[in-house]
Amino acid sequence: MAAERDSQPSASPRRARAAAGSGVATPGTRARPGSTHSAPAPAGTGEHPAAPAGHGPVEVRRSARRSRTVSAYREGDRTIVLIPARMSSAEEHRWVAQMIDRLAAQESRRTLGDEALAERAHLLSRAYLGGRARPEQVRWVTNQNTRWGSCTPSERTIRLSHRLQGMPEYVLEYVLLHELAHLLVPDHGPRFWALLEAYPRTERARGYLEGVAAAARLPHVPGARGGGAGEEPAPCE
């Protein structure tokens, strides 16, 4: 389950107990009667407006008992996001998008081995490149600290930096597709970028990687709060 906590001042012990005992449903359990209600997704699609295109059904459950936290988990092919009842629509959209990313990052930490990585590459080639990009080898490497991936077209090999492990799945897929496209077009000209237009999350993945690179260049600020997963300020458990 992905979760985050509000950066507001700590609640009183009584309120803290109420938040901890919110009766929120988790996989295999039931919520207390009347404690939550679901916000229906757009008719006919099951997709929340804040979810990435093609993500799948998202169900938002609001709870009056949940005053300071947001949580999310998978239930089959559906993503369940649990939020406080008082949260505005704009806040809901922001947190749905953030929690989807958080879950994706957690899931990608179950790192694919080289064999599974190669299989993912072949699936992406068939889905977005007509199956024309056929790598001979796809593997993780630990010696690429200045780039996310590399491709040697003459040998038809692709190498991905281990730093991608733990990033959202759509980021990994974008980097794989980027290197697969180099098997067809070795440079970064218009023909190359046209190949990546088929992937719906290209711009989002590029923005994510640019943000990671920019953050790595920031100077250390003494006393600044550490930024591990789940330590970002905001509402969530």
N, C-alpha and C positions, 0 to 999 in steps of 0.2 A: 504494500500500500504506500502510495506517495502521500506526504503530508507536510504542512508548514504551520508555523505559529505566528500569531500577530506580534508586531513590534511595540504595541501599546504597553503602558505600565502594567505590571502584574495585577491580576484580579485578586480580590479578597479570597481567603481560603474557602469560604462558602461558595463563591462563584466558580472558583477553580474546581471544586468537587462537582459542581453542576455540569461544568464543561466536560470533565473527565467521564462523567456518567451519563452521557447524552443519549445512550440507547441507539446509536447509529448502527445500521445494519452493516455487517461485514460478510464476506463470502461464507455461506453455511449458517448464518444466523439471521434472526429477524429483528426488525426495529420494534420498539415499544409502540403499541397502538396509538395513533394520533400524534406521534412525535415527528413525523416527516411527511412531506408531500412531494410529488414529483412534478417538475416543470416539463411538460411535453415538448418534444422536439418538433420541428416543422413538419407539417402533415406530408406523408408520402415518402420522406427521406430518412427520418430517424436521426439526422445529423444536426448537431447543435450549430448555430450560426458562428460560434467562435472556434469550432473544430476545424482543423485543416481539411481541405478538399479530399474526399475519398477516405477519410479517417474511419467512418462507421458510426453506428448509433452512440449517442451520448445522453445519459439520463442525469438530470440535476435534481437532487433531493434537498429541500430546504427544511431546516429544523429549528423550532423555537428554543429548544434546549441547547442547541449548539450556538454559543455566543462569540467564540473567539478563534475557531479553528476551521480549516478546510481540509478535506481528505478526498482521496480518489483510489479506486481499484478497478480491476477488470472483472467482468462477470460474463464469461463466454466471449462473444465478439462485441459486447457492449461495455462502455466505460461509464462507471458510476462516480459522480462527483457530489460530495456532501458539503453543504455550505450553510452558514447561519441564515435564518429567515429574514433578518433585517438587511441583508446585502442587496445593494441596488443592482439593476440590470447591467449597468456598465461594469460594475465590480465583478458580477457573475461572469460576464464574457471574458474579462481579463484573467480571472482565476481558472476558468475552464481551459483556456489556451495554455496557461502556465502548468496546470496539473497534468494535462495531456503530455506536454514536453517532459515533465518530471517522471511520469510513468515510463515513457519511451526510453529515457536515459537509464532508469533502473533495469528495464528489461534487456537493454543492450549490454549491461554489465555481465550478463550471462554470456560471456564472450564466445563468439563463433570460432571454432577451430579452422585451420587452413582449408580443410576439405569442405566444411559447411560454407566458408567464405567463397570458395570457388563455385559452389552450387548457387549461392546467392547471385554471383556475377552472371552466371549463365541465365538465370531466371530474369534478371534485369535486362540482359541483352535481348532476350526474346520479347520482353514486354515493351521495351522502348527503342530498341535499335534493330528491330526486325530479325534478331538472331544473327546479324552479320558480324558482330564482334565476338571472336572465339579465342579467348586466352588459353594458353597452354598451362599456365601456372598463376595462381593468385595466393598470396600469403602475407602474413603479418611480418613486420620487421621492427627492430628497436633502434635502428641507426638513422632514422629520418626525423630529425628534430626541427628542420627548417621548412619542411613541406609535408602535406598530408598524405600524398600518395605519389607514385611514380610508375611509368610504363616504359618498357623497352619493346617497341613495335617489331623490331627485327627478330626478337626471341619470343614475342607474344607473351611476355610476362608482366604481371602487375604486382606491385608491393604497396601495402598500406601501413602507415605509421601506427604504432601501438597507442599513440595518444588519442586515436579515434575511439578506443575502447571505453565505453561508458557514456559516449555522446548519444543523442537521440538517433533512432534508427534511420530517420529520413536523411540525416547528415551522412551516416555511413553509406547509404544507398547513393547519395549524390556523388560522393568521392569515388565510389566504385564506377558509377556511370561515367564520370569525368575521365577516368583512366581507360575505361572500355572504349569511349569515343576516340581516344588517342590511337587505338588500334586501327581505326578507320581514317582519321585525319590527324597527322602528327603535330600540327601547329595549333595555335589558338585563333585562327582566322574565323571569318563569318560562317564557313561551312561547319567548323567545329561547334560553335555555339548554337547553330541551328539544330544540331543533333540533340542537344540537351534541353531544347524547348519542350520536348514531349514529356519530360518529367515535371509533374505539377509543383514540386517543392524546391525547384532549383534556386530561385531567388531567396527563399526562406533559409535554405541550407547555407548559401553563400553568406547571408547576413549573420548567421550563427557563427560560422567560422571566422568571419571578419571581427566579430565581437570578441571571440576567444583570443585571437591574435592581438587585438588592441589591448585587452585586459593584461595580457602577458607583458606588454611594454610599459605598463603603469609602474611608477616607482613605489616602493614599499612605504606605507604610511604608518609610522609607529603608533601603536595603540589601536589601529583599525581592526574591526571585527573580522575574524577569519571567514572564509566563504566556502565551507564544505557543503555537501548536499544536505538540505534540510536546515541550514543555518541562515538562509536569507531572510531578512526581515519581512514580515507580512502575515495575514491570518492563516494558519494551518497546523495540524498536529504533528 
